[in-house]
Amino acid sequence: MQISPRYGDRPVIAIDGPVDDQRITVVRQRRRMAEALAGLTDDQWRAPTRCEGWSVQDVVTHLVSTNNFWGVSISGGLAGTPTRYLDGFDPKATPAALVEADGETSPAETLAKFVESNRVLCDLIESLDEEGWSALAEAPPGHLPIRLLAHHALWDAWVHERDVLLPLGIQPDVESDEVAASLRYVAALAPAFALMTETADAGTLVIEAADPDLRIVVDVRDGVSVSDDPSADGDVVLRGGAVDLLEALSVRKPLGVAVPDEHRWLVAGLAAIFEEAPIG
Protein backbone atom coordinates (compact mmCIF):
# COMPACT_ATOMS: atom_id res chain seq x y z
CA MET A 1 0.00 0.00 0.00
CA GLN A 2 1.35 3.42 -0.92
CA ILE A 3 1.73 6.01 1.82
CA SER A 4 0.82 9.69 1.84
CA PRO A 5 3.22 11.38 4.28
CA ARG A 6 2.19 14.59 6.03
CA TYR A 7 4.63 17.25 4.87
CA GLY A 8 5.04 20.76 6.20
CA ASP A 9 5.42 22.32 9.62
CA ARG A 10 2.68 20.31 11.42
CA PRO A 11 4.29 16.92 12.18
CA VAL A 12 1.78 14.09 12.53
CA ILE A 13 3.63 12.65 15.58
CA ALA A 14 4.80 14.35 18.79
CA ILE A 15 6.52 12.43 21.61
CA ASP A 16 7.35 13.94 25.01
CA GLY A 17 11.00 13.81 26.06
CA PRO A 18 14.42 15.49 25.90
CA VAL A 19 15.34 16.79 22.48
CA ASP A 20 18.49 14.64 22.21
CA ASP A 21 17.24 11.47 23.89
CA GLN A 22 18.19 9.29 20.91
CA ARG A 23 21.81 10.41 20.69
CA ILE A 24 23.09 7.19 22.27
CA THR A 25 20.50 4.59 21.27
CA VAL A 26 20.79 4.70 17.48
CA VAL A 27 24.60 4.59 17.54
CA ARG A 28 24.74 1.77 20.09
CA GLN A 29 22.21 -0.39 18.26
CA ARG A 30 23.89 0.02 14.86
CA ARG A 31 27.34 -0.82 16.22
CA ARG A 32 26.05 -3.82 18.18
CA MET A 33 24.32 -5.25 15.12
CA ALA A 34 27.40 -4.77 12.95
CA GLU A 35 29.52 -6.65 15.52
CA ALA A 36 27.04 -9.55 15.56
CA LEU A 37 26.93 -9.71 11.75
CA ALA A 38 30.74 -9.76 11.57
CA GLY A 39 30.71 -13.10 13.41
CA LEU A 40 28.35 -14.87 10.99
CA THR A 41 29.40 -17.51 8.47
CA ASP A 42 28.46 -17.28 4.80
CA ASP A 43 25.83 -19.98 5.39
CA GLN A 44 24.29 -17.87 8.15
CA TRP A 45 24.20 -14.86 5.83
CA ARG A 46 22.12 -16.97 3.44
CA ALA A 47 19.77 -18.22 6.19
CA PRO A 48 16.07 -17.24 6.25
CA THR A 49 14.82 -14.53 8.60
CA ARG A 50 11.50 -13.47 10.10
CA CYS A 51 10.98 -11.34 6.98
CA GLU A 52 9.23 -13.69 4.56
CA GLY A 53 11.37 -14.49 1.54
CA TRP A 54 14.38 -12.54 2.79
CA SER A 55 17.75 -13.92 3.86
CA VAL A 56 19.99 -12.30 6.46
CA GLN A 57 21.89 -10.65 3.61
CA ASP A 58 18.66 -9.32 2.11
CA VAL A 59 17.66 -7.67 5.40
CA VAL A 60 21.10 -6.09 5.84
CA THR A 61 21.01 -4.86 2.23
CA HIS A 62 17.69 -3.20 3.07
CA LEU A 63 19.22 -1.56 6.15
CA VAL A 64 22.06 -0.16 4.04
CA SER A 65 19.49 1.57 1.83
CA THR A 66 17.56 2.91 4.82
CA ASN A 67 20.75 4.16 6.47
CA ASN A 68 21.61 5.99 3.25
CA PHE A 69 18.13 7.49 3.13
CA TRP A 70 18.36 8.69 6.74
CA GLY A 71 21.64 10.39 5.92
CA VAL A 72 20.17 12.22 2.93
CA SER A 73 17.05 13.14 4.90
CA ILE A 74 18.95 14.48 7.91
CA SER A 75 21.28 16.49 5.66
CA GLY A 76 18.28 18.02 3.88
CA GLY A 77 16.62 18.86 7.18
CA LEU A 78 19.75 20.50 8.56
CA ALA A 79 20.03 22.57 5.37
CA GLY A 80 16.44 23.78 5.82
CA THR A 81 15.22 21.92 2.72
CA PRO A 82 13.59 18.70 3.96
CA THR A 83 13.16 16.13 1.21
CA ARG A 84 9.86 14.75 -0.13
CA TYR A 85 10.95 11.45 -1.62
CA LEU A 86 8.41 9.16 0.08
CA ASP A 87 5.12 10.44 -1.33
CA GLY A 88 3.57 7.36 -2.92
CA PHE A 89 6.24 5.08 -1.45
CA ASP A 90 5.16 1.46 -0.92
CA PRO A 91 6.83 0.18 2.32
CA LYS A 92 6.37 -3.42 1.22
CA ALA A 93 7.03 -3.45 -2.53
CA THR A 94 9.72 -0.77 -2.92
CA PRO A 95 12.24 -2.13 -0.37
CA ALA A 96 11.87 -5.60 -1.90
CA ALA A 97 12.61 -4.19 -5.35
CA LEU A 98 15.68 -2.35 -4.05
CA VAL A 99 17.02 -5.54 -2.43
CA GLU A 100 16.49 -7.49 -5.64
CA ALA A 101 18.24 -4.79 -7.64
CA ASP A 102 21.36 -5.11 -5.49
CA GLY A 103 22.23 -8.27 -7.43
CA GLU A 104 25.02 -10.67 -6.60
CA THR A 105 27.05 -9.30 -3.71
CA SER A 106 29.18 -11.24 -1.24
CA PRO A 107 28.35 -11.17 2.48
CA ALA A 108 31.67 -9.42 3.12
CA GLU A 109 30.77 -6.65 0.67
CA THR A 110 27.31 -6.24 2.20
CA LEU A 111 28.79 -6.06 5.69
CA ALA A 112 31.30 -3.43 4.55
CA LYS A 113 28.48 -1.34 3.07
CA PHE A 114 26.49 -1.67 6.29
CA VAL A 115 29.44 -0.63 8.46
CA GLU A 116 30.16 2.39 6.25
CA SER A 117 26.50 3.48 6.12
CA ASN A 118 26.40 3.16 9.91
CA ARG A 119 29.50 5.34 10.22
CA VAL A 120 27.99 8.11 8.09
CA LEU A 121 24.66 8.02 9.93
CA CYS A 122 26.22 7.84 13.39
CA ASP A 123 28.61 10.70 12.62
CA LEU A 124 25.63 12.84 11.60
CA ILE A 125 23.69 11.96 14.75
CA GLU A 126 26.64 12.58 17.04
CA SER A 127 27.16 16.01 15.44
CA LEU A 128 23.62 17.27 16.15
CA ASP A 129 23.04 20.16 18.51
CA GLU A 130 19.68 21.14 20.02
CA GLU A 131 18.68 23.09 16.92
CA GLY A 132 19.64 20.16 14.71
CA TRP A 133 17.59 17.65 16.69
CA SER A 134 14.57 19.94 16.31
CA ALA A 135 14.95 20.54 12.54
CA LEU A 136 12.31 18.91 10.35
CA ALA A 137 13.37 16.06 8.06
CA GLU A 138 11.61 13.34 6.09
CA ALA A 139 10.53 9.97 7.50
CA PRO A 140 7.69 7.68 6.37
CA PRO A 141 5.06 9.65 8.36
CA GLY A 142 6.21 12.87 6.67
CA HIS A 143 8.24 15.78 8.03
CA LEU A 144 9.22 15.11 11.64
CA PRO A 145 11.81 16.60 13.98
CA ILE A 146 15.10 14.78 13.43
CA ARG A 147 14.69 13.49 17.00
CA LEU A 148 11.64 11.50 15.83
CA LEU A 149 13.37 10.45 12.61
CA ALA A 150 15.97 8.92 14.94
CA HIS A 151 13.17 7.13 16.81
CA HIS A 152 12.00 5.64 13.49
CA ALA A 153 15.54 4.64 12.51
CA LEU A 154 16.10 2.99 15.89
CA TRP A 155 12.79 1.11 15.89
CA ASP A 156 13.23 -0.17 12.33
CA ALA A 157 16.77 -1.46 12.86
CA TRP A 158 15.97 -2.84 16.35
CA VAL A 159 13.22 -5.03 14.88
CA HIS A 160 15.36 -6.09 11.92
CA GLU A 161 18.22 -6.98 14.26
CA ARG A 162 15.90 -9.51 15.87
CA ASP A 163 14.57 -10.58 12.46
CA VAL A 164 18.01 -11.83 11.46
CA LEU A 165 19.52 -13.00 14.74
CA LEU A 166 16.68 -14.80 16.53
CA PRO A 167 16.19 -17.45 13.80
CA LEU A 168 19.94 -18.15 14.07
CA GLY A 169 19.57 -18.80 17.80
CA ILE A 170 21.35 -15.57 18.71
CA GLN A 171 19.68 -13.42 21.38
CA PRO A 172 20.47 -9.71 20.88
CA ASP A 173 21.16 -7.56 23.92
CA VAL A 174 18.01 -5.85 25.16
CA GLU A 175 18.67 -2.28 26.31
CA SER A 176 15.84 -0.66 28.28
CA ASP A 177 16.21 2.76 26.64
CA GLU A 178 16.06 1.24 23.15
CA VAL A 179 12.95 -0.77 24.04
CA ALA A 180 11.23 2.25 25.59
CA ALA A 181 11.95 4.54 22.64
CA SER A 182 10.97 1.92 20.07
CA LEU A 183 7.75 1.01 21.87
CA ARG A 184 6.71 4.65 22.21
CA TYR A 185 7.40 5.24 18.55
CA VAL A 186 5.67 2.19 17.10
CA ALA A 187 2.66 2.85 19.35
CA ALA A 188 2.43 6.27 17.65
CA LEU A 189 3.22 4.99 14.17
CA ALA A 190 0.19 2.69 13.85
CA PRO A 191 -2.43 5.44 14.42
CA ALA A 192 -0.31 7.90 12.40
CA PHE A 193 -0.58 5.59 9.39
CA ALA A 194 -4.30 5.23 10.10
CA LEU A 195 -4.60 9.03 9.94
CA MET A 196 -2.67 9.04 6.67
CA THR A 197 -5.04 6.47 5.14
CA GLU A 198 -8.11 8.24 6.58
CA THR A 199 -9.13 5.17 8.59
CA ALA A 200 -8.63 6.82 11.99
CA ASP A 201 -10.99 8.48 14.40
CA ALA A 202 -10.31 10.28 17.69
CA GLY A 203 -9.16 7.91 20.42
CA THR A 204 -6.61 7.03 23.07
CA LEU A 205 -4.34 4.01 23.42
CA VAL A 206 -2.77 3.28 26.81
CA ILE A 207 0.14 0.87 27.21
CA GLU A 208 1.19 -0.41 30.63
CA ALA A 209 4.39 -2.35 30.04
CA ALA A 210 6.85 -4.22 32.22
CA ASP A 211 10.62 -4.76 31.90
CA PRO A 212 11.13 -1.89 31.50
CA ASP A 213 8.17 -0.45 33.38
CA LEU A 214 6.45 2.07 31.11
CA ARG A 215 3.15 3.89 30.87
CA ILE A 216 2.58 5.17 27.36
CA VAL A 217 -0.44 7.28 26.45
CA VAL A 218 -1.09 7.74 22.73
CA ASP A 219 -3.72 10.41 22.12
CA VAL A 220 -5.03 10.68 18.57
CA ARG A 221 -6.87 13.69 17.22
CA ASP A 222 -5.64 15.56 14.12
CA GLY A 223 -2.21 14.20 15.02
CA VAL A 224 -0.68 11.69 17.41
CA SER A 225 0.79 12.79 20.74
CA VAL A 226 2.63 10.46 23.12
CA SER A 227 3.07 11.09 26.84
CA ASP A 228 3.09 9.22 30.16
CA ASP A 229 -0.03 11.00 31.51
CA PRO A 230 -0.89 9.04 34.69
CA SER A 231 -4.54 10.14 34.64
CA ALA A 232 -5.48 9.29 31.04
CA ASP A 233 -8.03 6.59 30.26
CA GLY A 234 -7.73 4.51 27.12
CA ASP A 235 -10.21 3.32 24.53
CA VAL A 236 -7.74 0.45 24.22
CA VAL A 237 -5.43 -0.62 27.06
CA LEU A 238 -2.55 -3.02 26.42
CA ARG A 239 -0.64 -4.70 29.24
CA GLY A 240 2.32 -7.03 29.09
CA GLY A 241 6.06 -7.28 28.66
CA ALA A 242 7.52 -4.32 26.81
CA VAL A 243 9.43 -6.45 24.29
CA ASP A 244 6.36 -8.61 23.59
CA LEU A 245 4.19 -5.54 23.02
CA LEU A 246 6.86 -3.97 20.81
CA GLU A 247 7.08 -7.13 18.71
CA ALA A 248 3.28 -7.35 18.43
CA LEU A 249 2.80 -3.71 17.38
CA SER A 250 5.63 -4.25 14.87
CA VAL A 251 3.60 -7.12 13.35
CA ARG A 252 6.05 -9.80 14.44
CA LYS A 253 3.73 -11.74 16.76
CA PRO A 254 0.04 -11.78 17.76
CA LEU A 255 -1.08 -9.05 20.12
CA GLY A 256 -2.86 -11.62 22.27
CA VAL A 257 -5.74 -9.40 23.36
CA ALA A 258 -9.12 -8.69 21.83
CA VAL A 259 -9.46 -5.16 20.48
CA PRO A 260 -12.99 -3.89 19.69
CA ASP A 261 -13.49 -3.41 15.96
CA GLU A 262 -14.26 0.30 16.35
CA HIS A 263 -10.85 0.88 17.98
CA ARG A 264 -8.75 -1.60 16.00
CA TRP A 265 -7.26 1.23 13.93
CA LEU A 266 -5.36 2.35 17.05
CA VAL A 267 -3.11 -0.70 16.80
CA ALA A 268 -3.55 -2.04 13.25
CA GLY A 269 -2.32 0.84 11.07
CA LEU A 270 1.09 -0.73 10.53
CA ALA A 271 -0.39 -4.12 9.60
CA ALA A 272 -2.59 -2.39 7.04
CA ILE A 273 0.30 -0.50 5.44
CA PHE A 274 2.37 -3.69 5.11
CA GLU A 275 -0.71 -5.65 4.01
CA GLU A 276 -0.20 -8.19 6.78
CA ALA A 277 -2.81 -10.26 8.60
CA PRO A 278 -4.90 -8.15 11.03
CA ILE A 279 -3.24 -7.68 14.40
CA GLY A 280 -4.80 -9.48 17.35
C-alpha angles and dihedrals in degrees: 000000000000118000130224106208120206106243128189136049098315105079114205092222130051122178124187116237146086114317094239100037093126097053093104104029101061093046094046094048094048093049093046092051092048090052091051092048091050089064096054125106122231089256090055090050088057094047121114121258137200087272104089112246094004127113124210088264091052092054092048090048087054091051090052089057093047092048089052091049092050089052093052091044095049091047091052092048093050090050090053093247106100113197127244102203099128102064104123092008115154108216091201106038102034098054090048090053091049091051091049091049091057088078126188109355128156120241089244091056092047091049091050090052091049093050092049094046088050090052093052093046095044092048089054093048094047090051095056121115125194092277091049094051089053097048115110118248136165125275129153093277090053131254110002134163108274086245089066092042085059089051089054092047091050095047094047095049093040090058093044091049087061091042091063103032105042095060087052090055092251116133111209119220112267112219115193095220092052092049093047094049094044094047093049091049099046090046087059095040097062096058090038089060089045088056090049091053092043092240095115133097131184113291149127131242119198122195121193106187136178132212092050100028108231139164111199122184116193111191116190124197122123086335139010121263124186124202141142094245104170093203101050121114121212134223082209123026121192122193130182145079113337095231092048092050091046091052092047095049087047088057094247098117139007116283090228097214132088113249118195112248093240091059100036091103088070090071106017103062093100093049089052094051092050091041091235129151112287113276117250 
